[in-house]
Amino acid sequence: MPELGLVGFGRWGKLIFRDLRALGASVHVAVPSETSRAAAIEAGATSACGQASDLPDVDGYVVAVPTNFHAQCIEPLMGRGKPIFIEKPLTDDPVSAWRIAGENPDRVFVMDKWRYHPGILKLSELARSGALGEIRAVRTYRLGWGNPHKDVDAAWILLPHDFSIAQDILGYLPELDTVLVQHKDLKGHDLTVRLKDHLTGVSVTCEISTLHPGNKRSVVVIGSTAVAQLADSYDDRVLFAAIGDDKGTQEIRVDTKMPLLAELEAFIAHAKGGPAPKSSAQEGAVTVQRIAEARALAGWT
């Protein structure tokens, strides 16, 4: 049975704990609140302590705390020589992100669950197989209502998802090109970011907002000969249409395995000696850098 440490037992941490236990892991929890520690023990935690540094030496560690505590919680675990899976983004500032990536290039990984989404995996497969021709653009929409994370704004919460999707489809993250702020009064809520590879012309456009009462999660990959789309995060199919073909849209069925479970399964396999999870610390640091650049250009600093 794999033995793991989990830092955090909040809204998302409890879901991670649930899936780790479902995958057969023994889980030691670190959380400051005495009430939360009691709740973790009641839920089946092997042990509970107050902070990351008090966790026992186990096979690996998962960190799911508010974004502005990421670096603080990773650092006491880095010297243990065990893999660390940190909830996205890696940190909320480039300096700490690059430091962690530099010191732990093969030990720290980012929990980018969308890189395990069956629909995104299918889009990546179509892009790399040449089924869409030469890739011209990736467009993402992540629109919803409100931000439950009080420590950071929408850019830090929403953009990591879409940047990780672009990373998976293209194999890299292009440079920042432009940002569009709908209105200065909407600071922290509504932003469109465009990345561009000026050598190939490939662009990535990400529209995020916490001001849409109706949720929208969609990814479109535009190629020279065809277009593919995951129209909703819970869809069990990818839409495919050839440009200039009047046969209409085809539906490509995909699995419905939940991405969180899939990424935790990958991390447990790695902790037992298997291949590394997706989203290295280096890739995580690039994401943090791009977000910081976009926020600065938008005047969100």
Contacts in CASP RR format, 6 or more apart in sequence:
PFRMAT RR
TARGET T0000
AUTHOR 0000-0000-0000
METHOD contacts of the structure
MODEL  1
MPELGLVGFGRWGKLIFRDLRALGASVHVAVPSETSRAAAIEAGATSACG
QASDLPDVDGYVVAVPTNFHAQCIEPLMGRGKPIFIEKPLTDDPVSAWRI
AGENPDRVFVMDKWRYHPGILKLSELARSGALGEIRAVRTYRLGWGNPHK
DVDAAWILLPHDFSIAQDILGYLPELDTVLVQHKDLKGHDLTVRLKDHLT
GVSVTCEISTLHPGNKRSVVVIGSTAVAQLADSYDDRVLFAAIGDDKGTQ
EIRVDTKMPLLAELEAFIAHAKGGPAPKSSAQEGAVTVQRIAEARALAGW
T
1 24 0 8 1.000
1 25 0 8 1.000
1 26 0 8 1.000
2 23 0 8 1.000
2 24 0 8 1.000
2 25 0 8 1.000
2 26 0 8 1.000
2 59 0 8 1.000
2 268 0 8 1.000
2 271 0 8 1.000
2 272 0 8 1.000
3 25 0 8 1.000
3 26 0 8 1.000
3 28 0 8 1.000
3 46 0 8 1.000
3 58 0 8 1.000
3 59 0 8 1.000
3 60 0 8 1.000
4 20 0 8 1.000
4 25 0 8 1.000
4 26 0 8 1.000
4 27 0 8 1.000
4 28 0 8 1.000
4 58 0 8 1.000
4 59 0 8 1.000
4 60 0 8 1.000
4 61 0 8 1.000
4 62 0 8 1.000
4 268 0 8 1.000
4 271 0 8 1.000
5 27 0 8 1.000
5 28 0 8 1.000
5 29 0 8 1.000
5 30 0 8 1.000
5 55 0 8 1.000
5 56 0 8 1.000
5 58 0 8 1.000
5 60 0 8 1.000
5 61 0 8 1.000
5 62 0 8 1.000
6 13 0 8 1.000
6 16 0 8 1.000
6 17 0 8 1.000
6 20 0 8 1.000
6 27 0 8 1.000
6 28 0 8 1.000
6 29 0 8 1.000
6 30 0 8 1.000
6 45 0 8 1.000
6 61 0 8 1.000
6 62 0 8 1.000
6 64 0 8 1.000
7 29 0 8 1.000
7 30 0 8 1.000
7 31 0 8 1.000
7 52 0 8 1.000
7 55 0 8 1.000
7 61 0 8 1.000
7 62 0 8 1.000
7 63 0 8 1.000
7 64 0 8 1.000
7 65 0 8 1.000
7 73 0 8 1.000
7 77 0 8 1.000
8 29 0 8 1.000
8 30 0 8 1.000
8 31 0 8 1.000
8 36 0 8 1.000
8 63 0 8 1.000
8 64 0 8 1.000
8 65 0 8 1.000
9 17 0 8 1.000
9 29 0 8 1.000
9 31 0 8 1.000
9 36 0 8 1.000
9 37 0 8 1.000
9 39 0 8 1.000
9 40 0 8 1.000
10 31 0 8 1.000
10 36 0 8 1.000
10 64 0 8 1.000
11 148 0 8 1.000
12 64 0 8 1.000
12 87 0 8 1.000
13 64 0 8 1.000
14 43 0 8 1.000
15 260 0 8 1.000
16 62 0 8 1.000
16 64 0 8 1.000
16 260 0 8 1.000
16 264 0 8 1.000
17 27 0 8 1.000
17 29 0 8 1.000
17 40 0 8 1.000
17 43 0 8 1.000
17 45 0 8 1.000
18 43 0 8 1.000
19 258 0 8 1.000
19 260 0 8 1.000
19 261 0 8 1.000
19 264 0 8 1.000
20 27 0 8 1.000
20 62 0 8 1.000
20 264 0 8 1.000
20 268 0 8 1.000
21 27 0 8 1.000
21 43 0 8 1.000
21 44 0 8 1.000
22 261 0 8 1.000
23 261 0 8 1.000
23 264 0 8 1.000
23 265 0 8 1.000
23 268 0 8 1.000
25 268 0 8 1.000
26 46 0 8 1.000
27 44 0 8 1.000
27 45 0 8 1.000
27 46 0 8 1.000
28 45 0 8 1.000
28 46 0 8 1.000
28 47 0 8 1.000
28 48 0 8 1.000
28 49 0 8 1.000
28 55 0 8 1.000
28 56 0 8 1.000
28 58 0 8 1.000
29 37 0 8 1.000
29 40 0 8 1.000
29 45 0 8 1.000
29 47 0 8 1.000
29 48 0 8 1.000
29 49 0 8 1.000
30 48 0 8 1.000
30 49 0 8 1.000
30 50 0 8 1.000
30 51 0 8 1.000
30 52 0 8 1.000
30 54 0 8 1.000
30 55 0 8 1.000
31 37 0 8 1.000
31 40 0 8 1.000
31 48 0 8 1.000
31 50 0 8 1.000
32 50 0 8 1.000
32 51 0 8 1.000
37 48 0 8 1.000
37 49 0 8 1.000
37 50 0 8 1.000
38 48 0 8 1.000
40 48 0 8 1.000
41 47 0 8 1.000
41 48 0 8 1.000
47 56 0 8 1.000
49 55 0 8 1.000
51 76 0 8 1.000
52 61 0 8 1.000
52 63 0 8 1.000
52 73 0 8 1.000
52 76 0 8 1.000
52 77 0 8 1.000
53 76 0 8 1.000
53 77 0 8 1.000
55 61 0 8 1.000
55 77 0 8 1.000
57 80 0 8 1.000
57 82 0 8 1.000
58 82 0 8 1.000
59 82 0 8 1.000
59 271 0 8 1.000
59 272 0 8 1.000
60 82 0 8 1.000
60 83 0 8 1.000
60 84 0 8 1.000
60 85 0 8 1.000
60 267 0 8 1.000
60 271 0 8 1.000
61 77 0 8 1.000
61 80 0 8 1.000
61 82 0 8 1.000
61 83 0 8 1.000
61 84 0 8 1.000
61 85 0 8 1.000
62 84 0 8 1.000
62 85 0 8 1.000
62 86 0 8 1.000
62 87 0 8 1.000
62 111 0 8 1.000
62 264 0 8 1.000
62 267 0 8 1.000
63 70 0 8 1.000
63 73 0 8 1.000
63 74 0 8 1.000
63 77 0 8 1.000
63 84 0 8 1.000
63 85 0 8 1.000
63 86 0 8 1.000
63 87 0 8 1.000
64 87 0 8 1.000
64 111 0 8 1.000
65 73 0 8 1.000
65 87 0 8 1.000
66 149 0 8 1.000
66 150 0 8 1.000
66 151 0 8 1.000
66 152 0 8 1.000
67 89 0 8 1.000
67 91 0 8 1.000
67 92 0 8 1.000
67 149 0 8 1.000
67 151 0 8 1.000
67 152 0 8 1.000
67 156 0 8 1.000
67 157 0 8 1.000
68 92 0 8 1.000
68 151 0 8 1.000
68 152 0 8 1.000
69 151 0 8 1.000
70 86 0 8 1.000
70 87 0 8 1.000
70 89 0 8 1.000
70 90 0 8 1.000
70 91 0 8 1.000
70 92 0 8 1.000
70 96 0 8 1.000
71 91 0 8 1.000
71 93 0 8 1.000
71 96 0 8 1.000
71 97 0 8 1.000
71 100 0 8 1.000
74 84 0 8 1.000
74 86 0 8 1.000
74 100 0 8 1.000
74 108 0 8 1.000
75 100 0 8 1.000
77 84 0 8 1.000
78 84 0 8 1.000
78 100 0 8 1.000
78 103 0 8 1.000
78 104 0 8 1.000
78 107 0 8 1.000
78 108 0 8 1.000
81 107 0 8 1.000
82 107 0 8 1.000
82 271 0 8 1.000
83 107 0 8 1.000
83 108 0 8 1.000
83 109 0 8 1.000
83 267 0 8 1.000
83 270 0 8 1.000
83 271 0 8 1.000
84 104 0 8 1.000
84 107 0 8 1.000
84 108 0 8 1.000
84 109 0 8 1.000
85 109 0 8 1.000
85 110 0 8 1.000
85 111 0 8 1.000
85 263 0 8 1.000
85 264 0 8 1.000
85 267 0 8 1.000
85 277 0 8 1.000
86 108 0 8 1.000
86 109 0 8 1.000
86 110 0 8 1.000
86 111 0 8 1.000
87 110 0 8 1.000
87 111 0 8 1.000
88 110 0 8 1.000
88 111 0 8 1.000
88 112 0 8 1.000
88 113 0 8 1.000
88 160 0 8 1.000
88 161 0 8 1.000
88 164 0 8 1.000
88 279 0 8 1.000
88 284 0 8 1.000
88 287 0 8 1.000
89 97 0 8 1.000
89 110 0 8 1.000
89 156 0 8 1.000
89 160 0 8 1.000
89 284 0 8 1.000
89 287 0 8 1.000
89 288 0 8 1.000
89 291 0 8 1.000
90 97 0 8 1.000
90 100 0 8 1.000
90 101 0 8 1.000
90 108 0 8 1.000
90 110 0 8 1.000
90 281 0 8 1.000
90 284 0 8 1.000
90 285 0 8 1.000
90 287 0 8 1.000
90 288 0 8 1.000
91 97 0 8 1.000
91 100 0 8 1.000
91 288 0 8 1.000
92 151 0 8 1.000
92 152 0 8 1.000
92 156 0 8 1.000
92 288 0 8 1.000
93 288 0 8 1.000
93 292 0 8 1.000
94 285 0 8 1.000
94 288 0 8 1.000
94 289 0 8 1.000
94 292 0 8 1.000
97 281 0 8 1.000
97 284 0 8 1.000
97 285 0 8 1.000
97 288 0 8 1.000
97 289 0 8 1.000
98 285 0 8 1.000
98 289 0 8 1.000
100 108 0 8 1.000
100 281 0 8 1.000
100 285 0 8 1.000
101 108 0 8 1.000
101 280 0 8 1.000
101 281 0 8 1.000
101 282 0 8 1.000
101 284 0 8 1.000
101 285 0 8 1.000
102 281 0 8 1.000
102 282 0 8 1.000
104 281 0 8 1.000
105 280 0 8 1.000
105 281 0 8 1.000
105 282 0 8 1.000
106 276 0 8 1.000
106 280 0 8 1.000
107 281 0 8 1.000
108 280 0 8 1.000
108 281 0 8 1.000
109 267 0 8 1.000
109 270 0 8 1.000
109 276 0 8 1.000
109 277 0 8 1.000
109 278 0 8 1.000
109 279 0 8 1.000
109 280 0 8 1.000
109 281 0 8 1.000
110 160 0 8 1.000
110 164 0 8 1.000
110 279 0 8 1.000
110 280 0 8 1.000
110 281 0 8 1.000
110 283 0 8 1.000
110 284 0 8 1.000
110 287 0 8 1.000
111 263 0 8 1.000
111 279 0 8 1.000
112 160 0 8 1.000
112 161 0 8 1.000
112 164 0 8 1.000
112 167 0 8 1.000
112 263 0 8 1.000
112 278 0 8 1.000
112 279 0 8 1.000
113 161 0 8 1.000
113 259 0 8 1.000
113 260 0 8 1.000
113 262 0 8 1.000
113 263 0 8 1.000
114 120 0 8 1.000
114 161 0 8 1.000
114 162 0 8 1.000
114 164 0 8 1.000
114 165 0 8 1.000
114 168 0 8 1.000
114 259 0 8 1.000
115 164 0 8 1.000
115 165 0 8 1.000
115 167 0 8 1.000
115 168 0 8 1.000
115 259 0 8 1.000
115 263 0 8 1.000
115 278 0 8 1.000
115 279 0 8 1.000
116 259 0 8 1.000
116 260 0 8 1.000
116 262 0 8 1.000
116 263 0 8 1.000
116 266 0 8 1.000
116 278 0 8 1.000
117 230 0 8 1.000
117 233 0 8 1.000
117 259 0 8 1.000
118 254 0 8 1.000
118 255 0 8 1.000
118 256 0 8 1.000
118 257 0 8 1.000
119 230 0 8 1.000
119 235 0 8 1.000
119 238 0 8 1.000
119 254 0 8 1.000
120 165 0 8 1.000
120 168 0 8 1.000
120 169 0 8 1.000
120 219 0 8 1.000
120 230 0 8 1.000
121 168 0 8 1.000
121 254 0 8 1.000
122 228 0 8 1.000
122 230 0 8 1.000
122 238 0 8 1.000
122 252 0 8 1.000
122 254 0 8 1.000
123 169 0 8 1.000
123 219 0 8 1.000
123 221 0 8 1.000
123 228 0 8 1.000
123 230 0 8 1.000
123 238 0 8 1.000
124 168 0 8 1.000
124 169 0 8 1.000
126 132 0 8 1.000
126 221 0 8 1.000
126 228 0 8 1.000
126 238 0 8 1.000
126 240 0 8 1.000
127 135 0 8 1.000
127 169 0 8 1.000
127 170 0 8 1.000
127 221 0 8 1.000
127 228 0 8 1.000
131 226 0 8 1.000
131 228 0 8 1.000
131 240 0 8 1.000
132 221 0 8 1.000
132 222 0 8 1.000
132 223 0 8 1.000
132 224 0 8 1.000
132 225 0 8 1.000
132 226 0 8 1.000
132 227 0 8 1.000
132 228 0 8 1.000
133 223 0 8 1.000
133 224 0 8 1.000
133 225 0 8 1.000
133 226 0 8 1.000
134 223 0 8 1.000
134 224 0 8 1.000
135 169 0 8 1.000
135 170 0 8 1.000
135 202 0 8 1.000
135 221 0 8 1.000
135 222 0 8 1.000
135 223 0 8 1.000
135 224 0 8 1.000
136 201 0 8 1.000
136 202 0 8 1.000
136 203 0 8 1.000
136 222 0 8 1.000
136 223 0 8 1.000
136 224 0 8 1.000
137 202 0 8 1.000
137 203 0 8 1.000
137 204 0 8 1.000
137 205 0 8 1.000
137 220 0 8 1.000
137 221 0 8 1.000
137 222 0 8 1.000
137 223 0 8 1.000
138 165 0 8 1.000
138 166 0 8 1.000
138 169 0 8 1.000
138 170 0 8 1.000
138 202 0 8 1.000
138 203 0 8 1.000
138 204 0 8 1.000
138 205 0 8 1.000
138 219 0 8 1.000
138 220 0 8 1.000
138 221 0 8 1.000
138 222 0 8 1.000
139 204 0 8 1.000
139 205 0 8 1.000
139 206 0 8 1.000
139 207 0 8 1.000
139 219 0 8 1.000
139 220 0 8 1.000
139 222 0 8 1.000
140 162 0 8 1.000
140 165 0 8 1.000
140 166 0 8 1.000
140 204 0 8 1.000
140 205 0 8 1.000
140 206 0 8 1.000
140 207 0 8 1.000
140 218 0 8 1.000
140 219 0 8 1.000
140 220 0 8 1.000
141 207 0 8 1.000
141 216 0 8 1.000
141 217 0 8 1.000
141 218 0 8 1.000
141 219 0 8 1.000
142 158 0 8 1.000
142 161 0 8 1.000
142 162 0 8 1.000
142 206 0 8 1.000
142 207 0 8 1.000
142 208 0 8 1.000
142 209 0 8 1.000
142 216 0 8 1.000
142 217 0 8 1.000
143 207 0 8 1.000
143 208 0 8 1.000
143 209 0 8 1.000
143 212 0 8 1.000
143 214 0 8 1.000
143 215 0 8 1.000
143 216 0 8 1.000
143 217 0 8 1.000
144 209 0 8 1.000
144 210 0 8 1.000
144 211 0 8 1.000
144 212 0 8 1.000
144 213 0 8 1.000
144 214 0 8 1.000
144 215 0 8 1.000
144 216 0 8 1.000
145 210 0 8 1.000
145 211 0 8 1.000
145 212 0 8 1.000
145 213 0 8 1.000
145 214 0 8 1.000
145 215 0 8 1.000
146 210 0 8 1.000
146 211 0 8 1.000
147 153 0 8 1.000
147 154 0 8 1.000
147 157 0 8 1.000
147 189 0 8 1.000
147 210 0 8 1.000
149 156 0 8 1.000
149 157 0 8 1.000
153 187 0 8 1.000
153 188 0 8 1.000
153 189 0 8 1.000
153 295 0 8 1.000
153 300 0 8 1.000
154 188 0 8 1.000
154 189 0 8 1.000
154 190 0 8 1.000
154 191 0 8 1.000
154 208 0 8 1.000
154 209 0 8 1.000
154 210 0 8 1.000
155 188 0 8 1.000
155 191 0 8 1.000
155 208 0 8 1.000
155 291 0 8 1.000
155 294 0 8 1.000
155 295 0 8 1.000
155 298 0 8 1.000
155 300 0 8 1.000
156 291 0 8 1.000
158 208 0 8 1.000
158 210 0 8 1.000
159 193 0 8 1.000
159 206 0 8 1.000
159 208 0 8 1.000
159 287 0 8 1.000
159 290 0 8 1.000
159 291 0 8 1.000
159 294 0 8 1.000
160 287 0 8 1.000
160 291 0 8 1.000
162 204 0 8 1.000
162 206 0 8 1.000
162 208 0 8 1.000
162 219 0 8 1.000
163 173 0 8 1.000
163 204 0 8 1.000
163 206 0 8 1.000
163 287 0 8 1.000
163 290 0 8 1.000
163 291 0 8 1.000
164 279 0 8 1.000
164 283 0 8 1.000
164 287 0 8 1.000
165 219 0 8 1.000
166 173 0 8 1.000
166 174 0 8 1.000
166 195 0 8 1.000
166 204 0 8 1.000
166 206 0 8 1.000
167 173 0 8 1.000
167 279 0 8 1.000
167 283 0 8 1.000
167 287 0 8 1.000
168 278 0 8 1.000
169 221 0 8 1.000
170 202 0 8 1.000
170 204 0 8 1.000
173 195 0 8 1.000
173 204 0 8 1.000
173 283 0 8 1.000
173 286 0 8 1.000
173 287 0 8 1.000
173 290 0 8 1.000
174 195 0 8 1.000
174 196 0 8 1.000
174 197 0 8 1.000
174 202 0 8 1.000
174 203 0 8 1.000
174 204 0 8 1.000
175 195 0 8 1.000
175 196 0 8 1.000
175 197 0 8 1.000
175 198 0 8 1.000
176 193 0 8 1.000
176 194 0 8 1.000
176 195 0 8 1.000
176 290 0 8 1.000
176 293 0 8 1.000
176 294 0 8 1.000
176 297 0 8 1.000
177 194 0 8 1.000
177 195 0 8 1.000
177 196 0 8 1.000
177 203 0 8 1.000
178 193 0 8 1.000
178 194 0 8 1.000
178 297 0 8 1.000
179 191 0 8 1.000
179 192 0 8 1.000
179 193 0 8 1.000
179 194 0 8 1.000
179 294 0 8 1.000
179 297 0 8 1.000
179 298 0 8 1.000
180 191 0 8 1.000
180 192 0 8 1.000
180 193 0 8 1.000
180 194 0 8 1.000
181 187 0 8 1.000
181 190 0 8 1.000
181 191 0 8 1.000
181 298 0 8 1.000
181 299 0 8 1.000
182 190 0 8 1.000
182 191 0 8 1.000
182 192 0 8 1.000
183 190 0 8 1.000
186 211 0 8 1.000
187 298 0 8 1.000
187 299 0 8 1.000
187 300 0 8 1.000
188 210 0 8 1.000
188 300 0 8 1.000
189 209 0 8 1.000
189 210 0 8 1.000
189 211 0 8 1.000
190 208 0 8 1.000
190 209 0 8 1.000
190 210 0 8 1.000
190 211 0 8 1.000
191 207 0 8 1.000
191 208 0 8 1.000
191 209 0 8 1.000
191 294 0 8 1.000
191 298 0 8 1.000
191 300 0 8 1.000
192 205 0 8 1.000
192 206 0 8 1.000
192 207 0 8 1.000
192 208 0 8 1.000
193 205 0 8 1.000
193 206 0 8 1.000
193 208 0 8 1.000
193 294 0 8 1.000
194 203 0 8 1.000
194 204 0 8 1.000
194 205 0 8 1.000
194 206 0 8 1.000
195 203 0 8 1.000
195 204 0 8 1.000
195 205 0 8 1.000
195 206 0 8 1.000
195 290 0 8 1.000
196 202 0 8 1.000
196 203 0 8 1.000
196 204 0 8 1.000
197 203 0 8 1.000
217 232 0 8 1.000
217 233 0 8 1.000
218 229 0 8 1.000
218 230 0 8 1.000
218 231 0 8 1.000
218 232 0 8 1.000
219 229 0 8 1.000
219 230 0 8 1.000
220 227 0 8 1.000
220 228 0 8 1.000
220 229 0 8 1.000
221 227 0 8 1.000
221 228 0 8 1.000
221 229 0 8 1.000
223 243 0 8 1.000
224 243 0 8 1.000
225 242 0 8 1.000
225 243 0 8 1.000
226 240 0 8 1.000
226 241 0 8 1.000
226 242 0 8 1.000
226 243 0 8 1.000
227 240 0 8 1.000
227 241 0 8 1.000
227 243 0 8 1.000
228 238 0 8 1.000
228 239 0 8 1.000
228 240 0 8 1.000
228 241 0 8 1.000
228 252 0 8 1.000
229 238 0 8 1.000
229 239 0 8 1.000
230 238 0 8 1.000
230 239 0 8 1.000
231 239 0 8 1.000
235 254 0 8 1.000
236 253 0 8 1.000
236 254 0 8 1.000
236 255 0 8 1.000
236 256 0 8 1.000
237 251 0 8 1.000
237 252 0 8 1.000
237 253 0 8 1.000
237 254 0 8 1.000
238 251 0 8 1.000
238 252 0 8 1.000
238 254 0 8 1.000
239 249 0 8 1.000
239 250 0 8 1.000
239 251 0 8 1.000
239 252 0 8 1.000
240 249 0 8 1.000
240 250 0 8 1.000
240 251 0 8 1.000
240 252 0 8 1.000
241 248 0 8 1.000
241 249 0 8 1.000
241 250 0 8 1.000
263 277 0 8 1.000
263 278 0 8 1.000
266 275 0 8 1.000
266 277 0 8 1.000
266 278 0 8 1.000
267 277 0 8 1.000
269 275 0 8 1.000
270 276 0 8 1.000
270 277 0 8 1.000
295 301 0 8 1.000
END
